[in-house]
Amino acid sequence: MRFAVLHHLESAGDGETAADVYAEVAEQVRAAGDLGFDIAWVAEHHFSAAKGRAPAPLLFLVHLAGQTHRIRLGSAVLPAPFYHPLRLAESVAMADVLTGGRLACGISSSGVPDEMGVFGVAQEGKHERLRAALLWLKRAWAGEAVVLPPDWSAGTAGDHAGAPRMGETSPTTATASASIAGHDAEVSSLAGDGGPPGQPDAVGRGGLPDTAPARDVHIVPRPLQASGDMVWVAASSAGAARVAGELGHHLLLPSLRPLDASADNAAAYRAALSERDGTVTPRHVQSTMHLVLHEDHAAAMRLAEPVVRAYYERYVASGAVQRIADESLPAIMARINFAAGGPEAVAEQVTRVVDALALTHVAFQSRLIGVSHRQVLRGLELVMERVAPLVRPSVSLV
């Protein structure tokens, strides 16, 4: 069983600067690396310090690479339609080289709805575009000559949905608010609902003028890793999970989907993997859990309850989670995938999720508003010292 950490680089305000957040997270990532965590993930967010201060996670991951040695460094996630395809391919490749081949490249079909509106991206057809994007990136990273691909952010062929061609003004962008309150879907946003994947040629031209010349190019540099080892596909729906399985990538499951829905998505992923080559190719599957951990169970629960309830209310307010009838603490913890308590209780909660989803990795989001930096660092120590030995792997790792 392998463990990871996930950081949203969020802050509650109160004078905390971006530099403060970056320094604190870097210390926590260094500690995680020293303790033996497998991956440190950084979530991409835009326009809100409450959600997170990482609009360009690859930059921060390269920053972390100079301070760490073994731990893999992951983007959780890069919404493919937010990026120009050539720049995405080049930036990921360069980041992989600069991290020494330690990049875990999480990619999604979309972002949170408000951010998608600002970027002029539509939900329609996003899984078809995700499949096309991943196939194109695989060719580019393998060193093949590639042509600027069809637009994987368009809602209709030829344009971004509601977004301008070059030199035009988008009504969608002009009216969208750049201030997004609250803490939106844990990049449950990682990927949304939609239909089955389509074909790579079902999309448009990248928002470029129809007269833009097309020519073959080679991506320089190439990543150190093969795309099959480097890429993780985020999926909060069966459509995105099937795309991940069909193409043989690792799978990221978000924390804010109900456990039974994530189990269905994991099953769709494994079925697609099996159909791809007749066997279930060894791939990694990760889910995220919020975490408050303390040596003493009662102390942990006293710390955790206001944090759990605050995050639940924020997720409800953002629309990421529907309010549930039973708002007892255990019910809320189960709904938003929150592990809290002493080491034995947390190990039991983690094992339940690992078994339900047949996970190879669990990522902990433990840097939470209401939990101090010192408490987070001690929690990371307790994960590896006392929780990890109690969690049984549900599948073998390759």
C-alpha positions in Angstrom: 0.0 0.0 0.0 1.3 3.4 -0.9 0.4 6.7 0.5 0.5 10.2 -0.9 -0.3 13.8 0.2 -2.6 16.2 -1.6 -2.2 20.0 -1.3 -4.7 22.6 -2.4 -2.6 25.5 -1.2 -5.7 27.0 0.3 -5.7 29.6 3.1 -8.3 31.2 5.3 -6.9 34.7 4.7 -6.0 36.5 8.0 -3.0 38.1 6.3 -1.5 34.8 5.1 0.4 35.5 1.9 1.0 33.3 -1.1 4.7 33.1 -0.1 3.6 31.9 3.4 1.5 29.1 1.9 4.2 28.0 -0.5 6.8 27.8 2.3 4.5 25.9 4.6 3.5 23.4 1.9 7.1 22.9 0.8 8.1 22.0 4.4 5.2 19.5 4.5 6.2 18.0 1.2 9.9 17.7 2.3 8.6 15.9 5.5 6.4 13.6 3.5 9.4 12.7 1.3 11.6 12.0 4.2 8.9 9.8 5.8 8.4 7.6 2.7 5.2 9.0 1.1 5.1 8.0 -2.6 3.7 11.1 -4.2 3.0 14.8 -3.3 0.1 16.2 -5.4 -0.7 19.8 -5.9 -4.2 20.9 -7.1 -4.7 23.5 -9.8 -7.1 26.3 -8.8 -7.9 29.7 -10.2 -9.2 33.1 -8.9 -9.6 32.2 -5.2 -7.2 32.0 -2.3 -9.9 30.0 -0.4 -9.7 27.2 -3.0 -6.0 27.3 -3.5 -3.1 29.4 -4.7 -1.7 27.2 -7.5 -2.9 28.4 -10.9 0.3 26.9 -12.4 1.0 23.7 -10.4 3.9 22.6 -12.7 5.9 25.6 -11.6 5.4 24.7 -7.9 6.3 21.1 -8.5 9.6 22.1 -10.2 10.2 24.3 -7.2 9.6 21.3 -4.9 11.9 19.1 -7.0 14.9 21.2 -5.9 14.0 20.5 -2.3 13.3 16.7 -2.5 15.0 13.6 -3.8 12.7 10.6 -4.0 9.1 11.5 -3.6 7.2 11.8 -6.9 5.6 15.2 -7.6 2.1 15.3 -9.1 -0.4 17.7 -10.7 -3.9 17.1 -9.4 -4.9 18.0 -11.9 -4.2 19.8 -15.2 -7.6 20.5 -16.9 -6.6 19.7 -20.5 -9.0 22.3 -22.1 -7.5 25.1 -20.1 -4.1 24.7 -21.9 -2.9 25.2 -25.4 -2.0 21.7 -26.5 1.6 22.4 -27.6 2.4 24.4 -24.5 0.9 21.6 -22.3 3.0 19.0 -24.0 6.1 21.1 -23.8 5.5 22.2 -20.2 4.8 18.7 -18.9 7.9 17.3 -20.7 10.2 20.0 -19.3 8.8 19.5 -15.8 9.4 15.8 -16.0 13.0 16.4 -17.0 13.5 19.0 -14.3 12.1 16.7 -11.6 14.4 13.9 -12.7 11.5 11.8 -14.1 9.5 12.1 -10.9 6.5 13.8 -12.4 3.0 12.3 -11.9 1.0 14.1 -14.5 -2.7 14.2 -13.5 -5.0 15.3 -16.3 -8.7 15.9 -16.4 -11.4 16.5 -19.0 -12.5 19.7 -17.3 -12.3 22.0 -14.2 -14.8 23.4 -11.7 -17.8 24.9 -13.5 -17.1 28.6 -12.6 -13.5 28.3 -13.8 -14.6 26.7 -17.0 -16.9 29.6 -17.7 -14.1 32.1 -17.3 -11.9 30.1 -19.6 -14.7 29.7 -22.1 -14.8 25.9 -22.0 -18.0 23.8 -22.4 -18.9 20.5 -20.8 -20.4 19.0 -23.9 -18.2 16.4 -25.5 -15.5 16.7 -22.9 -14.7 12.9 -22.7 -14.3 12.7 -26.5 -11.9 15.6 -26.3 -10.1 14.1 -23.3 -9.5 10.9 -25.3 -8.2 12.9 -28.3 -6.0 15.0 -26.1 -4.4 12.0 -24.4 -3.7 10.2 -27.7 -2.2 13.3 -29.2 0.0 13.9 -26.1 1.2 10.3 -26.2 2.4 10.7 -29.7 4.0 14.1 -29.0 5.9 12.8 -26.0 7.0 9.7 -27.8 8.9 11.9 -30.3 6.5 11.7 -33.2 6.0 14.6 -35.5 2.7 16.1 -34.6 0.4 18.8 -36.1 -1.4 21.3 -33.9 -4.3 19.1 -32.8 -8.0 19.7 -33.0 -9.2 21.8 -30.1 -9.9 19.7 -27.1 -11.7 22.6 -25.3 -14.4 23.3 -27.8 -18.0 22.6 -27.2 -18.7 22.7 -31.0 -16.4 22.1 -33.9 -14.1 25.1 -34.7 -14.4 27.2 -31.5 -14.2 27.2 -27.8 -17.8 27.0 -26.7 -18.8 30.6 -26.2 -15.1 31.7 -26.4 -13.7 34.0 -29.0 -11.5 33.4 -32.0 -8.4 35.5 -31.9 -9.1 39.2 -31.7 -12.8 38.7 -30.6 -14.4 39.3 -27.2 -16.3 36.4 -25.5 -19.6 37.2 -24.0 -19.1 34.3 -21.6 -15.7 35.5 -20.5 -16.8 39.2 -20.3 -19.6 38.4 -17.9 -18.0 35.6 -15.9 -16.9 36.6 -12.4 -13.2 36.1 -11.6 -14.0 35.8 -7.9 -15.1 32.4 -6.9 -16.2 32.2 -3.3 -15.9 29.1 -1.2 -14.1 25.9 -1.6 -15.4 24.2 -4.8 -15.3 20.6 -5.6 -12.0 19.0 -4.4 -11.3 19.0 -8.0 -14.0 16.6 -7.9 -13.8 18.7 -10.7 -11.1 16.2 -11.3 -13.5 15.1 -14.0 -17.3 15.4 -14.4 -20.2 13.5 -15.7 -20.7 12.8 -19.4 -21.1 10.3 -22.1 -18.9 7.6 -23.4 -15.6 8.6 -25.2 -15.8 9.2 -28.9 -13.2 9.5 -31.6 -10.1 11.7 -31.7 -11.3 13.7 -34.8 -14.6 14.8 -33.3 -13.4 18.3 -32.3 -12.3 21.7 -33.7 -9.1 23.7 -34.2 -7.8 25.1 -30.9 -9.5 28.5 -31.1 -7.0 29.5 -33.8 -8.0 31.3 -37.1 -9.0 28.9 -39.9 -6.1 30.4 -41.8 -3.4 29.4 -39.2 -0.9 27.2 -41.0 -0.4 23.6 -39.8 3.0 22.0 -39.9 4.7 19.0 -38.3 6.6 19.8 -35.1 8.6 17.7 -32.6 8.2 18.4 -28.9 11.5 19.5 -27.3 12.5 18.3 -24.7 10.8 14.9 -24.5 9.8 13.7 -21.0 12.0 11.1 -19.3 9.1 8.8 -18.7 6.7 7.1 -21.1 3.2 8.5 -21.0 1.8 5.3 -19.6 4.0 5.6 -16.5 3.6 9.3 -16.1 -0.1 10.1 -16.8 -2.9 9.7 -14.3 -6.5 10.4 -15.5 -8.9 12.0 -13.1 -12.4 10.6 -13.1 -15.5 11.4 -11.2 -17.7 9.8 -13.9 -17.8 6.5 -15.7 -17.1 8.2 -19.0 -13.7 9.6 -17.9 -12.9 6.3 -16.1 -13.5 4.4 -19.3 -11.2 6.7 -21.2 -8.4 6.1 -18.6 -8.9 2.4 -18.9 -9.0 2.3 -22.7 -5.7 4.1 -22.9 -4.0 2.2 -20.1 -3.4 5.2 -17.8 -3.4 5.3 -14.0 -6.7 6.4 -12.3 -7.4 9.3 -9.9 -10.7 9.1 -8.0 -11.8 12.3 -6.2 -12.8 12.5 -2.5 -16.2 14.1 -3.0 -18.0 11.4 -4.9 -20.0 9.0 -2.9 -18.1 5.8 -2.2 -20.5 3.6 -4.2 -20.3 5.9 -7.2 -16.5 5.8 -7.1 -16.7 2.0 -6.9 -18.8 2.0 -10.1 -16.3 4.2 -11.8 -13.4 2.1 -10.7 -15.2 -1.0 -12.1 -15.8 0.8 -15.4 -12.1 1.6 -15.5 -11.0 -2.0 -14.8 -13.4 -3.3 -17.4 -12.0 -1.0 -20.0 -8.4 -2.0 -19.0 -9.4 -5.7 -19.4 -11.0 -5.1 -22.8 -7.9 -3.3 -24.0 -5.6 -6.3 -23.8 -7.6 -9.2 -22.4 -6.1 -8.8 -18.9 -6.2 -6.1 -16.2 -2.9 -4.4 -16.9 -1.2 -3.5 -13.6 -2.1 0.2 -13.1 -2.3 2.4 -10.1 -5.7 3.6 -8.6 -5.8 6.3 -6.0 -8.5 8.0 -4.0 -8.2 11.0 -1.7 -9.3 11.3 1.9 -9.3 14.3 4.2 -7.4 13.5 7.3 -7.2 14.7 11.0 -4.9 12.3 13.0 -3.7 12.5 16.6 -2.2 9.9 19.0 -5.2 10.3 21.2 -8.5 9.4 19.6 -10.7 11.7 21.7 -8.3 14.7 21.1 -8.4 14.0 17.4 -12.2 14.0 17.3 -12.4 17.3 19.3 -10.1 18.8 16.7 -11.8 17.2 13.7 -15.5 17.9 14.3 -15.4 21.7 13.6 -13.1 21.1 10.6 -15.3 18.3 9.2 -18.5 20.4 9.6 -16.8 23.6 8.1 -15.6 21.7 5.0 -19.0 20.0 4.6 -20.8 23.4 4.6 -18.3 24.8 2.1 -18.8 21.9 -0.2 -22.6 22.2 0.1 -22.4 25.9 -0.6 -20.3 25.4 -3.7 -22.6 22.7 -5.1 -19.9 20.1 -4.9 -21.9 18.0 -2.4 -25.7 17.8 -1.8 -26.9 18.3 1.7 -27.6 15.0 3.3 -30.6 14.2 5.6 -28.4 12.7 8.4 -25.9 15.4 9.4 -24.4 13.4 12.2 -20.6 13.6 12.3 -20.1 10.0 11.2 -22.5 10.5 8.3 -20.8 13.7 7.1 -17.4 12.1 7.4 -18.5 9.2 5.2 -20.1 11.5 2.6 -17.0 13.7 2.1 -14.5 10.9 2.6 -13.0 12.2 5.9 -10.8 10.0 8.1 -10.4 11.3 11.7 -9.3 9.9 15.0 -6.5 8.0 16.6 -4.2 5.7 14.5 -6.3 2.6 14.9 -9.6 4.3 14.0 -8.0 6.0 11.0 -6.5 2.7 9.8 -10.0 1.1 9.9 -11.6 4.0 8.0 -8.8 3.9 5.3 -9.0 0.1 5.0 -12.7 0.4 4.3 -12.1 2.7 1.4 -9.1 0.7 0.1 -11.1 -2.5 0.0 -14.2 -0.8 -1.6 -12.2 0.7 -4.4 -9.3 -1.8 -4.7 -6.8 1.0 -4.3 -3.1 0.9 -4.7 -2.7 4.5 -3.4 -4.4 6.7 -0.8 -3.7 10.4 -0.8 -4.3 12.4 2.4 -5.5 16.0 2.3 -4.3 16.9 5.8 -3.4 20.5 5.4 -6.8 21.8 6.2 -8.1 25.2 7.5 -8.4 24.8 11.2 -5.4 22.4 11.6 -2.1 23.9 12.5 1.2 23.3 10.5 2.7 21.5 13.5 -0.4 19.2 13.8 -0.2 18.4 10.0 3.5 17.4 10.4 2.8 15.2 13.3 -0.1 13.6 11.5 2.2 12.7 8.6 4.5 11.0 11.0 1.7 9.0 12.5 0.5 7.9 9.1 3.7 6.1 8.4 4.6 5.0 11.9 1.2 3.7 13.1 -1.5 3.8 10.4 0.5 2.3 7.4 1.3 -1.0 9.2 -2.4 -1.6 9.8 -3.7 -1.0 6.3 -3.8 -4.0 4.1 -3.2 -3.6 0.4 -6.2 -4.8 -1.5 -4.2 -5.3 -4.8 -0.6 -6.0 -5.4 1.7 -3.2 -6.6 4.0 -3.5 -9.6 
